[in-house]
Structures are given as structure tokens and as C-alpha cells.
Amino acid sequence: MNTINYICGAISILSLLSCNNREQSLEQLDKKSAREVTLKTLTEGDSVLHITTQHIWYNGEQIAFKSDTLVTARTPNTWNQVDSTQTLSKVPIYVTVQ
């Protein structure tokens, strides 16, 4: 359930950024009070690591940091025929903010 919260934070930040008419790089954003979420996928052997990292900033101080990792098989067993070119390291990431 915590991973969903992290993903929601990332979408919130992206939504706020898309409302702004002028484009800013991440380095220029004010982190005085914000939540920064990073999603990363790494492949290690036959496993795929789905890593979510969150930093929470309040009044210019980082007050919390957490990183979670979900591990899945690179090509999970399913009833359907498996396409050898498809792996969990290449599937799209869908994020929902609530």
C-alpha cells in the first residue's frame, strides 16, 4: 500500500508541473516543501527490481526518506504463450494519483 502512496505523490508533482505554462528543469524546482518520488526499474539476472524512492521536504529540510523494492521474475509464468522478447523490465509504467 505504501508504494501506491509514493506513486500518487509522483503523479501529483507531475500534474502540478504540467499546469505551469513555462517549463522548469527538476534542478530548478523549489524543494522547500514538496514530495519527490522516483520510479526505477533494474534487471538483475532473471529478476526485475521495481524501485520506488521518496523524499519529503518541509520548510527547506528533508524530513523523511524511504525506498521500497519489489522483486519479480523477468518473465513470469502465465497460462498464455510467452513472447521471449517481452520482459517485465520493458512493460509500461502506469501511475494513478488519488
C-alpha positions as CSV (number, residue, x, y, z in Angstrom):
1,M,0.0,0.0,0.0
2,N,2.9,2.4,0.6
3,T,4.1,2.0,-3.0
4,I,0.7,3.3,-4.1
5,N,1.3,6.4,-1.9
6,Y,4.7,7.0,-3.5
7,I,3.3,6.7,-7.0
8,C,0.4,9.1,-6.1
9,G,2.9,11.6,-5.0
10,A,4.9,11.4,-8.2
11,I,1.7,11.9,-10.3
12,S,0.8,14.9,-8.1
13,I,4.1,16.5,-8.7
14,L,3.9,15.8,-12.4
15,S,0.3,17.2,-12.6
16,L,1.3,20.4,-10.9
17,L,4.3,20.8,-13.3
18,S,2.1,20.2,-16.3
19,C,-0.3,23.1,-15.2
20,N,2.6,25.5,-15.3
21,N,2.9,27.2,-18.7
22,R,6.7,27.6,-18.6
23,E,9.0,24.6,-18.4
24,Q,11.4,24.1,-15.5
25,S,14.1,21.5,-15.0
26,L,13.9,19.4,-11.9
27,E,17.0,21.1,-10.6
28,Q,15.2,24.5,-10.6
29,L,12.1,23.4,-8.7
30,D,11.7,24.7,-5.2
31,K,12.0,21.8,-2.7
32,K,11.2,23.9,0.3
33,S,8.0,21.9,0.9
34,A,7.5,19.1,-1.5
35,R,7.4,15.3,-2.1
36,E,9.8,13.9,-4.6
37,V,9.1,10.4,-6.0
38,T,11.4,8.4,-8.3
39,L,10.4,5.1,-10.0
40,K,13.2,3.0,-11.4
41,T,13.4,-0.5,-13.0
42,L,16.6,-2.6,-12.9
43,T,17.2,-6.1,-14.3
44,E,19.5,-8.4,-12.3
45,G,19.8,-11.8,-13.8
46,D,16.4,-13.5,-14.0
47,S,14.8,-10.9,-11.7
48,V,13.4,-7.4,-12.2
49,L,13.7,-4.8,-9.4
50,H,10.9,-2.2,-9.3
51,I,12.4,0.5,-7.0
52,T,10.3,3.4,-5.6
53,T,12.2,6.2,-3.7
54,Q,10.5,9.1,-1.9
55,H,12.0,12.2,-0.3
56,I,9.7,14.6,1.7
57,W,10.9,18.2,2.2
58,Y,9.3,20.6,4.7
59,N,10.4,24.2,5.3
60,G,13.6,23.5,3.4
61,E,14.6,20.4,5.4
62,Q,14.4,16.8,4.2
63,I,12.2,15.3,7.0
64,A,11.8,11.8,5.5
65,F,13.3,9.3,3.0
66,K,12.2,5.8,2.1
67,S,13.0,3.4,-0.7
68,D,11.0,0.2,-1.4
69,T,11.9,-2.6,-3.9
70,L,9.5,-5.1,-5.4
71,V,11.2,-8.1,-7.0
72,T,9.6,-10.1,-9.8
73,A,10.7,-12.7,-12.2
74,R,12.0,-11.3,-15.5
75,T,9.5,-13.4,-17.4
76,P,6.7,-14.7,-15.1
77,N,4.9,-17.9,-15.8
78,T,1.5,-17.4,-17.3
79,W,-1.1,-19.6,-19.0
80,N,-0.7,-17.7,-22.2
81,Q,2.2,-18.4,-24.6
82,V,5.2,-16.2,-23.5
83,D,6.8,-13.9,-26.1
84,S,10.5,-14.2,-25.5
85,T,11.0,-10.5,-26.4
86,Q,8.6,-9.4,-23.6
87,T,10.0,-9.0,-20.1
88,L,8.8,-7.1,-17.0
89,S,11.7,-4.7,-17.4
90,K,10.1,-3.3,-20.6
91,V,6.4,-3.0,-19.7
92,P,5.0,0.5,-19.4
93,I,4.5,2.2,-16.0
94,Y,1.0,3.5,-15.3
95,V,0.6,5.8,-12.3
96,T,-2.6,6.8,-10.6
97,V,-2.9,9.7,-8.1
98,Q,-5.7,9.6,-5.6
